[in-house]
């Protein structure tokens, strides 16, 4: 062996790779000693002059490659193109074989132990996937947190508006306007129990929903069960009867939720939400949770409005007649006077009382007198429900404030009231009480005064004039101006 050849073999043996060179006809030309360690071979498993086929068969016998892989590799050698493949060694190591063609048609093949590299790459890939999964989870949590914040902000805005409502009508309008933003693409209705508690009245809607004028309490599974009810057409749930009643002419409902409206432990209504078709189940379940929260906030607002109305009624209306009391009436009189002056309008004031009411009480008792007062007030509430202010001024004395009416209009209204009261029949015990009549005095702003006390005084003068004229009649303040009471 020449010095150059010896130096070449020394260099090849110092390399970390195993190396073998094959002749064009597939015979081993040379190899380094490192190949035995890399491929876990015995020294007799490879030698110069050995055929490539014999060498590959040894690899098959060791289970390093399969017979099919051997046939594939032999075909690759015939292609004259570079190629590579992996060998899975019995020890668990992985060796990468890379074959490069030579100019004379032969091949040089390098065998590199890539076990640690592959492990590092696998660990890196695993770490990368774990990082991506953690990032995805973090993004999902962030999106969920942002959704919660957004929902919380919307609920806070809804609360602010709901708590500012002075009446149920205002509350219904807030619900109608806010629910499309709170639950996008949904349709819905809000129902409240009637005073009789036997039906629920349709109060407001949003989206394409239509309310029934009335629905029965037992037509909804949520009201029957006392908790929110999610209807899923693909599940085993049953449709509520009020949903079936509304099904005519509308697409079949796939998902909906009914939420009982509960205020201070008492069920006062129902919130019904219909989700759009083909909505993902995950989104439906999330929307259900939010709908339940909306129901709680609406429940609290309804309770507050009802409590405010009750307190307002208790402070402004009498318990016997349900008419406004003296204090409320005087405030309304001052307020109407300011508005009439500003708009250059007029209003009428009717003052009346029951004729000979003291003797009526003496003859029939105070219980009978109370029944008569209630009968008069019921007639007033029937007649004056379009902006008028009916009031029990005290005892058997009553007043009515009629906006946008002059004296002539006031006289017409007063006469209708007088005739209506005269026709009232009150049953007491086994019989009927004697008919009660009223005498009415009519004054108007500004003809009979611009100050509340002046108008009241003028109406009282007209009332006394009606009594002096024989009772059960109507007199205008303008006709008795300057006359003594």
Secondary structure, DSSP 8 states (H G I E B T S, - for coil): --HHHHHHHHHHHHSSSEEEEE-TTSBEEEE-THHHHHTT--GGG--TT-BHHHHHHHHHHTTSS-HHHHHHHHHHHHHTS-EEEEEE-TTS-EEEEEEEE-TTS-EEEEEEE-HHHHHHHHHHHHHHHHHHHHHHHHHHHHHHHHHHHHHHHHHHHHHHHHHH-SSHHHHHHHHHHHHHHHSTT-EEEEEEE-TTSSEEEEEEEETT----SEEEGGG-HHHHHTS-EEEETTTT----HHHHHT-TTS---SEEEEEEEEETTEEEEEEEEE--TT--HHHHHHHHHHHHHHHHHHHHHHHHHHHHHHHHHHHHB-TTT--B-HHHHHHHHHHHHHHHHHHT--EEEEEEEETTHHHHHHHH-HHHHHHHHHHHHHHHHHH--SS-EEEEEETTEEEEEEET--HHHHHHHHHHHHHHHHT---EETTEE-----EEEEEEEETTT-SSHHHHHHHHHHHHHHHHHTTSS-EEEGGGSTT---
